[in-house]
Amino acid sequence: MEQILPTSIAIRAHVGIRPLHGELARLLKERHGVSVHVFCNVPEDVRAFESLGRDGRFESIAAEAVMHRLARDADSSLTEEDVLPRARQWERRLGYSLNRLVMTNRHLGRSFSLGGFHHPRSSYSEKSTYPQVLKAVCDCLDFWEGELRDKDIGLILNPNKELAAVADILGIPHRTLITSRIDYYHYWAVNEYLENPSFADVFETVRAASGDNALEEPYREAQVERQRVLDRFGYRALARDLSHFLAKWAYGRLRGYATAYGYYLSEQMKYYIRMASASRELARLPTERLSDLKGKPFVFYPLHEEPETILSVGSPEFTNQLGAISSLARDMPAGAILAVKETIYGVGRRTDNFYRQICEFKNVAWLDMRELGIDVIREATAVATIAGTAGFEAAMMGKPVIAFGRHNFYNFIPHVRVVRREEEIAPLLRDIVEGNYDAAKLRADGARAKAAMLAASFEMPGFNGRDPASLRSEHVEAAYSGLLDSVSTKGSTPASISPVGD
């Protein structure tokens, strides 16, 4: 077999899918003689991977330099003059502000989550000064550059934003395993934006789809997680979850786990209480059911959780949800409405009066949170989103999509229109509401896109990334084969990874 893999690979491991990472490392070493270096987020993960790697499948296992911990531990007497030369040097190399990296961190970048003010606070977020944060970012970038050079890394799996940024500077490819949002299909994304250029390439070669574009239900992992979160709402669930959380927290402190020393205990307890109170507040809002909107022209905007990686990493150019809603409501043609629905993951994190602010718009309908998003999409005239899965589902179903995010993996579909300037919104909405498009072509392109994505993905039936016990040998083989296909593809870095948009 032709050797298409480098001799040294880094895996930024996640303990939740430790078995998959471990089995991939075993295959890469056995079949290609690859040296696999594992980097873990917390020390307890290091111990878990050391136990897994007793057979020698890992060349090295180490704890990575984590930005928020570096910030907390930095000298509090630091001044800007102490760190600005390093910070500016890194910004010149990156081509963008270090704040692009800070905003991806749930602790240090919490201020960028304008719709998630009540996300729990931590010692990292509350005690870090600006010079400490700048130093932490530089230290983190220095760490990754040193490790990649010293270990002669030629491929990275599962990088975070900081690691991906350094890899791009050094010209090192990276891949992340992602669900394709269709059944049990997955793909290897080629950048931190989770893009896959093969989707667009195959779309251009697919002239007609053999199947249809019907999506009867959300992808499977989303269904399981949705029910799990819904079960957490209400004061009865509050008592149950608080007791479970406190027991887990106490055990983590007793064992000295790093994860037990992050968020303040009081903040996490308040978050559980806010979830219960926010769910009651939502119930008191003037809410519409989907049946109330049938037969009316409406654009569906499903809210994002904040903080959320899909926003902070996936759409660095635009993350302001209230701004998007305001612009859409402003330019909505007379007689059409904007339907907004909360995500179950956002409850308890929103700013005060966030919901009532949205209800102030006369042409905005507040949808019952329990409505299934895919059912709303089916009835909607169009979908607007920053970077949500709803945009993908709508595009598959042949619905027009207005996307504020520039790097969505589904932006290649012709009827996904990416907004780059405010003045583009009004004509887009007018054409959509007036029906100035070929509905049959949109449905055909949706089916064609679905066929292209399935052709450029691989199937892992029954695999659930949240359930390590679901992993089977055929899943590992599928992920391994998909990885080989991905790294052997030429020209696999899309132009849209440019750090600064047009």
C-alpha positions in Angstrom: 0.0 0.0 0.0 1.3 3.4 -0.9 2.3 5.4 2.2 0.1 8.5 2.2 0.4 9.2 6.0 3.2 11.1 7.7 5.5 9.2 10.1 4.3 11.2 13.1 0.7 12.2 13.9 -0.8 14.1 16.8 -4.2 13.4 18.3 -5.8 16.0 20.5 -7.8 13.4 22.4 -11.2 13.8 23.9 -11.9 11.4 26.7 -15.6 11.0 25.5 -14.4 9.2 22.4 -11.2 7.7 23.9 -11.9 4.2 22.6 -12.2 5.5 19.0 -9.0 7.6 19.2 -7.2 4.6 20.8 -8.3 2.1 18.2 -7.4 4.6 15.4 -3.9 5.0 16.9 -3.5 1.2 17.1 -4.4 0.8 13.4 -2.2 3.7 12.3 0.8 2.2 14.1 0.2 -1.5 13.0 -0.5 -0.7 9.4 1.7 2.3 8.7 4.3 2.4 11.4 3.0 5.8 12.5 4.2 7.4 15.8 1.1 8.7 17.5 1.4 11.5 20.1 -1.6 12.1 22.3 -2.4 15.5 24.0 -5.1 15.5 26.7 -7.0 18.4 28.1 -6.7 17.5 31.8 -4.3 15.2 33.8 -7.0 12.6 34.6 -7.3 12.1 30.8 -3.6 11.4 30.6 -4.0 8.7 33.1 -6.9 7.2 31.2 -4.9 7.1 27.9 -1.8 5.7 29.7 -4.0 2.8 30.8 -5.3 2.4 27.3 -1.8 2.5 25.7 0.0 -0.1 27.7 0.5 -2.0 24.5 2.7 0.8 23.1 0.3 2.2 20.6 1.1 5.8 21.7 4.5 7.2 21.2 3.8 9.8 23.9 0.9 11.1 26.1 1.0 14.6 27.6 -1.3 17.2 29.0 -1.7 20.2 26.6 -1.3 23.8 27.5 -4.8 25.0 28.1 -5.3 28.7 27.6 -7.6 29.5 30.5 -5.4 27.7 33.0 -2.3 29.5 31.7 -4.2 32.8 32.2 -5.2 32.0 35.8 -1.6 30.9 36.8 0.1 33.9 35.1 1.8 36.6 37.2 -0.9 39.1 38.3 1.7 41.9 38.1 2.1 41.6 34.3 1.6 44.8 32.3 0.7 45.2 28.7 4.2 46.3 27.9 5.4 43.0 29.2 3.4 41.0 26.6 2.5 43.3 23.7 5.7 42.6 21.6 5.0 38.8 21.7 1.3 39.3 21.1 1.9 41.6 18.1 4.4 39.1 16.6 1.9 36.3 16.8 -0.8 38.5 15.3 1.5 39.2 12.3 2.1 35.5 11.8 -1.6 34.6 12.2 -3.0 37.4 10.1 -5.7 38.3 12.6 -6.2 39.5 16.2 -5.5 37.2 19.2 -9.0 38.0 20.2 -10.1 35.6 17.5 -8.6 32.9 19.7 -9.7 34.3 23.0 -13.4 34.3 21.9 -13.3 30.5 21.3 -12.6 29.9 25.0 -15.7 29.5 27.2 -13.9 31.1 30.2 -11.8 33.9 28.8 -14.0 34.6 25.8 -17.3 34.7 27.6 -17.8 38.4 26.9 -18.1 37.6 23.2 -21.2 35.5 23.9 -23.7 38.3 23.9 -26.6 35.9 24.2 -25.1 33.8 26.9 -24.4 36.3 29.8 -25.5 33.8 32.4 -23.2 31.0 31.4 -21.5 30.0 34.7 -18.5 32.1 35.7 -15.1 30.6 36.8 -11.9 31.6 38.5 -10.4 31.7 35.1 -12.8 34.2 33.7 -13.1 36.4 36.8 -9.5 36.7 38.0 -7.6 37.0 34.7 -6.4 40.4 33.6 -5.9 41.5 30.0 -2.1 41.1 30.1 -2.5 37.7 31.7 -4.9 36.6 28.9 -2.5 37.9 26.2 0.4 36.0 27.8 -1.7 32.9 28.0 -2.6 33.0 24.3 1.1 33.5 23.4 2.2 30.7 25.7 -0.4 28.4 24.3 0.7 29.1 20.7 4.3 28.7 21.7 3.6 25.4 23.3 1.9 24.0 20.2 4.6 25.3 17.8 7.2 23.7 20.0 5.5 20.3 20.2 4.7 20.2 16.5 8.3 21.0 15.5 9.9 18.8 18.2 7.8 15.8 17.3 7.9 16.4 13.6 4.1 16.2 13.4 2.8 15.8 9.8 -1.0 15.4 10.6 -3.2 16.4 13.4 -6.5 14.9 14.5 -9.2 16.8 16.4 -7.4 20.1 16.9 -8.9 23.1 18.8 -8.7 26.6 17.4 -5.2 27.4 18.8 -3.7 24.2 17.5 -5.3 24.6 14.1 -4.0 28.1 13.9 -0.4 27.0 14.5 -0.8 24.1 12.1 -2.0 26.4 9.4 1.1 28.6 9.8 3.4 25.5 9.6 1.4 24.0 6.7 0.4 20.9 8.7 -3.0 19.4 7.6 -5.6 18.6 10.2 -8.8 16.5 10.3 -11.7 16.3 12.7 -14.3 13.5 12.7 -17.8 15.0 12.3 -21.3 13.7 11.9 -22.8 14.4 8.5 -26.2 15.1 10.1 -27.7 12.3 8.1 -28.4 9.0 9.8 -25.1 7.5 11.0 -22.9 9.1 8.3 -19.7 10.9 9.2 -16.9 12.7 7.5 -13.4 14.1 8.2 -13.5 17.9 8.2 -10.4 19.6 6.8 -10.4 22.7 9.1 -11.7 24.1 12.3 -14.8 25.4 10.4 -15.7 21.7 9.8 -15.8 22.1 6.1 -15.3 19.3 3.6 -14.5 20.4 0.0 -15.5 17.0 -1.3 -19.1 17.9 -0.8 -19.0 20.7 -3.3 -16.7 18.6 -5.7 -19.2 15.7 -5.7 -22.1 18.0 -6.0 -20.7 19.4 -9.3 -20.5 15.8 -10.7 -23.9 14.6 -9.6 -26.4 15.4 -12.3 -29.4 13.8 -10.8 -30.1 12.4 -7.4 -31.3 8.8 -7.2 -33.2 9.4 -3.9 -35.3 12.2 -2.5 -34.5 15.1 -0.2 -36.9 14.2 2.5 -35.7 14.5 6.1 -38.3 13.1 8.4 -36.5 13.6 11.6 -33.3 15.2 13.1 -30.1 13.2 12.9 -30.0 10.6 15.6 -27.5 12.0 18.0 -29.5 15.2 18.1 -32.7 13.3 19.0 -31.0 11.5 21.9 -29.5 14.7 23.3 -32.7 16.7 22.9 -34.6 14.3 25.1 -31.9 14.2 27.7 -31.9 18.0 28.0 -35.7 18.3 28.0 -35.8 16.0 31.0 -33.8 18.6 33.0 -36.4 21.3 32.9 -38.8 22.0 35.8 -38.3 22.2 39.6 -38.7 18.5 40.2 -35.8 17.9 37.7 -33.9 20.7 39.4 -33.8 18.8 42.8 -32.7 15.6 41.1 -30.0 17.2 38.9 -28.6 19.4 41.7 -28.1 16.4 44.0 -26.5 14.5 41.2 -24.2 17.4 40.3 -23.2 18.0 43.9 -22.2 14.4 44.4 -20.2 14.4 41.2 -18.5 17.7 42.2 -17.6 16.5 45.6 -16.2 13.3 44.2 -14.1 15.3 41.7 -12.7 17.5 44.4 -11.9 14.5 46.6 -10.0 12.9 43.7 -8.4 16.2 42.7 -9.8 16.2 39.2 -9.0 19.4 37.3 -12.6 19.6 36.0 -13.9 20.1 39.6 -11.8 23.3 39.9 -13.1 25.3 37.0 -16.5 26.9 37.3 -17.5 28.3 40.7 -19.8 25.9 42.6 -22.2 28.7 43.3 -22.3 29.7 39.6 -23.1 26.1 38.6 -25.8 25.8 41.2 -27.3 29.1 40.0 -27.3 27.8 36.4 -29.5 24.8 37.4 -31.9 27.2 39.1 -31.9 29.5 36.2 -32.8 26.6 33.8 -35.9 25.9 35.9 -36.9 29.6 36.2 -36.2 30.4 32.5 -38.3 27.4 31.4 -41.2 28.9 33.4 -40.5 32.3 31.9 -40.7 30.8 28.4 -44.1 29.3 29.3 -45.4 32.7 30.2 -44.4 34.4 26.9 -47.0 35.0 24.2 -46.1 31.8 22.4 -47.3 30.6 19.0 -47.7 26.9 18.0 -46.6 25.7 14.6 -50.3 25.1 13.7 -50.9 28.9 14.2 -48.4 29.7 11.4 -49.6 27.2 8.8 -50.5 29.0 5.5 -48.7 32.1 6.5 -45.3 33.3 5.0 -42.7 33.1 7.7 -38.9 32.8 8.0 -37.7 30.6 10.7 -34.8 31.6 12.9 -33.7 29.0 15.5 -31.6 30.4 18.3 -28.1 29.2 19.0 -26.8 28.2 22.4 -24.2 30.6 23.7 -21.3 30.1 24.2 -21.1 27.6 21.4 -18.2 26.4 19.3 -20.2 26.5 16.1 -20.4 30.3 16.6 -17.1 31.3 18.2 -15.0 29.1 16.0 -17.3 28.5 13.1 -18.4 32.0 12.5 -15.9 34.5 13.9 -17.0 37.2 11.5 -20.6 37.3 12.9 -21.9 36.0 16.2 -24.6 38.6 17.2 -27.9 36.8 17.3 -30.0 39.8 18.4 -28.4 41.7 15.6 -29.4 39.1 13.1 -33.0 39.0 14.4 -33.2 42.8 14.4 -31.9 43.0 10.8 -34.3 40.3 9.6 -37.3 41.9 11.3 -36.4 45.3 9.9 -36.3 44.0 6.3 -39.1 41.5 6.4 -41.7 42.4 3.7 -45.2 43.4 4.9 -47.4 40.4 5.7 -44.5 38.1 6.5 -43.2 37.3 9.9 -40.0 36.0 11.5 -40.5 32.9 13.7 -38.0 32.6 16.5 -37.5 29.5 18.6 -35.3 28.9 21.6 -32.9 26.0 21.6 -33.1 23.7 24.6 -29.4 24.2 25.2 -29.8 28.0 25.6 -32.2 27.9 28.5 -30.7 29.4 31.7 -27.8 31.2 29.9 -29.6 34.1 28.3 -29.2 37.7 29.3 -31.9 39.3 31.4 -35.0 40.2 29.3 -33.5 38.5 26.3 -36.8 36.8 25.4 -38.9 39.9 26.0 -36.5 41.9 23.8 -37.3 39.6 20.9 -41.0 39.7 21.7 -41.0 43.5 21.3 -40.8 43.1 17.5 -44.3 43.3 16.1 -43.5 41.1 13.2 -41.8 38.4 15.2 -43.6 35.2 16.4 -42.2 33.4 19.5 -42.5 29.7 18.8 -43.0 27.1 21.5 -39.6 25.6 22.3 -41.0 22.1 22.3 -41.8 22.3 18.6 -39.5 20.0 16.6 -37.2 22.2 14.5 -37.5 20.0 11.4 -41.3 20.3 11.6 -41.0 24.0 11.6 -38.6 24.0 8.7 -41.1 21.9 6.7 -43.8 24.6 7.0 -41.4 27.6 6.8 -41.0 29.8 3.7 -37.3 29.9 4.4 -34.8 29.5 7.2 -32.3 32.1 8.5 -29.4 31.1 10.7 -25.8 32.0 11.5 -24.3 28.5 11.5 -27.0 26.1 12.7 -27.9 22.6 11.6 -31.4 24.0 10.7 -29.8 25.7 7.7 -28.5 22.4 6.5 -31.8 20.6 7.0 -33.7 23.4 5.2 -31.2 23.2 2.2 -31.7 19.5 1.9 -35.4 20.0 1.8 -35.2 22.5 -0.9 -36.0 25.6 1.2 -34.2 28.9 0.7 -31.6 29.6 3.4 -30.1 32.9 4.6 -26.8 32.2 6.3 -24.8 34.8 8.3 -22.0 32.4 8.8 -19.4 32.3 6.0 -17.9 28.8 6.7 -20.9 26.5 7.0 -20.2 23.1 5.5 -23.4 23.4 3.5 -22.8 26.8 2.0 -21.9 25.2 -1.3 -25.6 24.5 -2.0 -26.9 27.1 -4.5 -30.0 28.2 -2.5 -27.9 28.9 0.6 -27.3 32.6 0.4 -24.5 33.9 2.6 -25.0 37.5 3.9 -21.8 39.6 3.9 -23.4 43.1 4.0 -26.6 44.4 5.7 -27.9 45.7 2.4 -28.1 42.2 1.0 -30.8 41.1 3.4 -33.8 43.1 2.1 -33.6 41.9 -1.5 -33.1 38.3 -0.4 -36.2 38.4 1.9 -38.2 40.1 -0.8 -37.4 37.4 -3.4 -38.0 34.6 -0.9 -41.4 35.9 0.3 -42.5 36.8 -3.3 -41.5 33.3 -4.5 -39.0 34.6 -7.1 -37.2 31.3 -7.4 -37.7 27.9 -9.0 -39.0 25.7 -6.2 -38.6 22.6 -8.3 -34.9 23.4 -8.9 -34.4 24.0 -5.2 -35.8 20.6 -4.3 -33.7 19.0 -7.0 -30.6 20.8 -5.8 -31.4 19.7 -2.2 -31.7 16.1 -3.3 -28.5 16.4 -5.3 -26.7 17.9 -2.3 -27.9 15.1 -0.1 -26.7 12.5 -2.5 -23.3 14.3 -2.8 -22.9 14.4 1.0 -23.7 10.8 1.4 -21.2 9.9 -1.4 -18.5 11.9 0.3 -19.2 10.5 3.8 -18.9 7.1 5.4 -21.4 5.2 7.5 -20.9 4.1 11.1 -24.2 2.4 12.0 -25.0 2.6 15.7 -22.1 4.7 16.6 -22.8 7.4 19.3 -19.9 9.7 20.2 -21.4 10.2 23.7 -21.6 6.4 24.3 -18.1 4.7 24.3 -19.8 1.3 24.6 -21.4 1.9 21.1 -18.0 1.6 19.3 -17.5 -1.5 17.2 -14.6 -2.7 15.1 -16.5 -1.8 11.8 -16.8 1.8 13.1 -13.0 2.0 13.5 -12.4 0.6 10.1 -14.8 3.1 8.5 -13.2 6.0 10.3 -9.7 4.7 9.3 -10.6 4.3 5.7 -12.3 7.7 5.6 -9.2 9.3 7.0 -7.0 7.7 4.4 -9.4 9.0 1.7 -9.4 12.4 3.2 -5.6 12.9 3.5 -5.1 11.5 0.0 -7.5 14.1 -1.5 -5.6 16.8 -3.3 -6.5 20.5 -2.9 -8.5 19.7 0.2 -8.3 23.1 1.9 -11.2 25.4 1.0 -10.6 29.0 0.2 -13.1 30.0 2.9 -10.6 29.3 5.7 -9.2 32.8 5.1 -9.1 34.4 8.5 -10.5 37.7 7.4 -13.6 37.8 5.3 -14.2 40.0 2.3 
